[in-house]
Amino acid sequence: MYLSGGSCVMLIITAGSSMEQLFNIICEEGTMCGSMSLSGTQWFLIFTCIALIIAQLFPNLNSIARVSLTGAITSIGYCTMIWALSISKGRPNDVSYGIPVADRTGMTGFGNILNAFGIIMLAFRGHNLILEIQGTLPSDSKHPSRKSMWRGVMVSYMIIAMCLFPLAIVGFWAYGNEIPEEGILTAFTKFHGQDTSKYVIGLIYIWLTISCITSYQIYAMPAFDNLEFIYASSKKRRCPGWVRAGIRLFFGGVTFFVAVAFPFLGKLAPLIGGMAAVPLTFVYPCFMWISIRKPRPKGAMWSLNLGVGSIGIVLSLLLIVAAVWKLDDKGLNANFFRP
């Protein structure tokens, strides 16, 4: 629930900023629409309304397969366009790759390495949805759902790697240490925005926004299901349509409020990765497997799961400590309620 909600908040922040950038690209200063710019809160609200309207059309995870496919296509599209255009435009002059000695030695260097692990963990989020999706697949003794789910996971993470690794490699090659915290797209706009067609850049932002809209449906659906299950369990009857709509509006309102209240949430990605992503990836599944399957104590599988789970706990604690250390060292511009 908390990772799904946090992902939806991040999507609101990302998409709201992208929609604002798209508006600024299309409506140049001095034009009639250029004088009608909206605030960050209003862009967040527009995206949330669009996402919630679409959410009312799909009752469960099984019904959003086409939405998921659309999101995958647009994600591959905008990721490929960013790194391909970065290569075609070439590196700006005086690109620096050197890391200051103070940032790669001592506790600061150790903290930066652990922070990188936290960001990577959060970038490969989605594992909290695997069992939710598997629960919608047909399953029997001859064709268990875990086999088709395993194939789906392998293909999905291959596609994610195909999107993220070129972005990371090409981004560092093209911009080096000039990449801002906002990411490679901001760096590309900064260095090549003047010599690139605004329609090309606008297409990247459109695909990014569509990807965020579709991702919101996927990450929000487990929260919708859990809230509807709580209602059905307490009332001992099925959840009627108006209650389902109200639950989704309530969830959307909560995520919108958090996005407006904490628009700097992206800067807390390593901390969130240590608190949420690592336990869900390494800790919970291992101890759940031991609890459910009850393997022979001190056997091979028992020892393997106990070891991986314990390493996950240590890694989670180290990531949290490193993230807090970096926040204390670098500071945080906590622009509460000022997106």
N, C-alpha and C positions, 0 to 999 in steps of 0.2 A: 504493500500500500504506500509506504513512504517513498520508495524508489519510483513507483509509478507517478505519484503526485509530484515529486521533485523533477522528474523528467518532463512532465507537462508544463511545469513552471518555466523550466529552461527553454522549452519550445516556444512558449508565449514571448519570452524575452528576445529570443533569437529572431522569431518571425516578425514581431513588432518592429524591431530595429531594421530588418530587411525590407519590410513594407515602407518604412519611412525613407530608407535609402532609395528604393525604387521610385517613390513619389518625387524625391528631390532630383533624380536623374531625368524623369519624364518632364516634370514641370520646372523649367529653368527659372532662375530669379528674373524678376521684371515682367513675367507673364501673368495673366489673370489667375491661373491656378497656382502659380508660384506664391502668390500672396495668401493662399488658403491653407497654409501648412498647419498640421495638427501637432499636438503635444505627444510625448511618448506614451502617456497614460491612455490617450485616445486611440493610438495605434494598437496598444495592447488590447483594448476593449474591442476594436474592430476584428482583430484576429480571433479573440475568444468567442465572439458572437458567431463568426463563420464556422469555427470548429464545433460549437455546440449545436448549430443548425444541422450540420452534417451528422453529428453524433446521434441525433434523434431518428435518423433513417436506418440505423443498423442496430439490431437487438443484441447481437453477441459477436464473439470473435470469429465464429465460422462464417458470418455474413460479410466480413470486411476483407475477403481475399483480394477482390479487385482493387480496393482502396490500398491495401498493402502493396500490390503489384505496381500501382501508379506511383506510390512513394518510392519504391525501389528504383524504378526507371528514372524518375526525376533526380534522385540522389546520385545515381551513377552519372547522369547527364551533367549536373552542375559541378560535381567533383572533377570529372574528366575535362570539362571546359576550363576550369580554373588552372589545373596544372599544365594542360596543353597550351593554353594562351601564355602562361608564364614562361614556358620554354620558347615559344615562337617569338615573344617580345624580347627575350634575352635578359641578361642581368643588368641592373642599373650600375652606374659607375661607383667605385669606392665601396663595394660590398665587403663587409667585414665578417669573418668567421671565427675570430679569436674570442675565447671566453676569458674574462678577467680572472686573474689568479685568485682574487678574493672570493669569486663565485664558484670555484672548482676545488677549493681546498678547505680543510677543516670542517666544522659543523655546517657551514653554509653550503659547501659542495655536497656533503652527505644529504642535507635537507633537500637540495635541488634534485638529486637523483631519486629520492623517495617521492618527491612531488611529481616527477615525471611518471613514475609507476602509477600514482593515483590518477593522473590525467589519462593514461593509457587504459586503466581499468574502467574509467567512466566512458571513454570513447567506445569500448566494446560492450557497453551495457545492452541489455536485452535478454539476459539469461533469466531474469525474473519472470519473463513471459513464456518460457519454454514449456513448463508444465501446464500453464493455462491453455496454450495452443494445443498441446498433446491431448488434453482432456476433450477437445472437440473432434479428434480424429477417430474413425472407426477402428475397433480393436477386437481381436479374438485370439484363440490359442495358436492358430496357424499363422496369422498375420498380425502380430502385436503392434500397437501404435508406436512403441519405442523405436522400431526399426525405421519406419518412415520418418519419424521425428529426428532420428540421428542423421539420416541423409539430408533432411531439411536444414539442420543445424550446420552441417559441414558446408553445404552450398552457401548458406547465408553468411557464414563467417569468411568464406573465401571471397565473396563479393565485397564484404566490408573491408577486408584486407586490400583488395584490388582498388578500393576507393581511397583508403586512408594512407597506405604506404606511399603511393606516388605523390599525394599531397604533402606528406612530411618530407620526403626526399627532395622533390622538386622545389618545394617551398624554401627549404634551407639552402639549396643550391642557388636559387634565384635571388633571395633576399637576405640570407644570412641572419645576422643579429638585428636586422631592421624590421623583422616581423613584429607587429604590435601584439598586445595581449588579445585583441579582437580576432586575430587569425590572418590566414593567408589572403582571404578575399579582400580584407581591408588594405593589406599591403599591395595587392595588385591594383586596386582602385587608386591608391596613393601614387604609385610609381608609373602606372600605365593608363590611368583614367583619361588623360588628355589625348592619347594617340590610339584609343580604342573606341569603336562605335558605341554610343550610349544604348543602342538597341541590343548589342551583344551583352553588355554588362547588365542591362535590364532583364534579359532572358535568364541570366544566371540567378538574379534575385527572385524572378518569378518561379523558377524551378525550386529554389531554396524554400520559398514560402509554401509551395504546394507540398514539398516533402515534409515540412513542419506540420501542415494541416493533417496529412495522412498519418504521420507518426503520432500526433495527439490522439487520434482515434484508437490506435493500437495500445498505447501506454495507458490510456484512460479506461479502457474496457475492463481490465481486472478490478479496478476501483469501483466501476459501475456495478459489476457482478457482485462484489462483496457487499456493497451497500444494499443492493436489492435482496441479497440472501439474508441480510440482517432483518430487513423489513418482513420478508416472507416467513422467516423463522419466528419472529415475535407475534405476527398477526395470524399465523397458521393458515395462510392462503396465498395465492399467487399475487405477484405485484401487478396492479393494474397499470394501464398506459399512462394515466396522468401522474401517478406516483413515479413511474420510471422517468418521465420527462422532468419532474421536479427534482429527482435525485441528480440527474445529469446537469441541470441548471445549478444546483447547489454545489456540486463538485467543481464545475466551471467557474462559479463565483469565487470559491475558495482559492483555486489556483490563480485566478486573475488578481485577487487581493494580495496574495503572497508575491506575485511577480511585480506588482506596483510597489509593495512595501520593501522588497529586497531586489532591486534591479541589478545589483552587483553580485548576484548569486553565482554567476559564471566564474568569478574570481575565487570562489570557494570550492571550485571543482576538485582539487586534490583532497580537501578535507571531507567533502561529500563522498568521494571515491573510497577513502579510508573507512568511513563510518557505514556506508551502505553497500557499495559495489563489492568490496573484498569479502565481507562476511557472506553475502549471498552467493558469491562465486566459489569460495574455497571452504568456508566454515560450515554453514548450515547443511549443504548437501551431504557432506562426509558424515556428520553426526546423525543426520536423519537416516542415512543408509545403515549405519550401525544399529540405530534404534529399531528400524523396521525389519531389516533382514536378519539381525541377531547372529552374526557370524561367530565362529569359534574364537573365544578370547585368546589374544596373543597370536592368532593365526596370521597368514600373509595379508589377506584383505582387511582384517581388523586392524592390523598394524599400519597398513598403507593409509586407510581412511583416517585413523587417529593421527598419524603423522602429518598428512596434508592439512587436516583441520587445525591442528596445533600451529603449523607454520602459517596458516591463514590468520589465526588470531594474532600471532606475533607481528606479521606484516601489516595487519590492520592498525595495531597500536603504533607501530613505527611510522606509518603514513599519517596518522592523526597528529603525532608529536611533531613530525617534520612540517606539516601544513600549518600548525599553530606557531611553530618557530618562525617560519617564513613570514606569516602574517604579522608577527610581533616585530620582525626585523625590517620588512619592507613597508609595513603599514597597510591600511585598507581605507579607500575612499568610500565610506559607507553612506551613500546618497539615498537614505531612506525616503520613500515616497517621492522620489524625483527621477523617474526613468528618462 
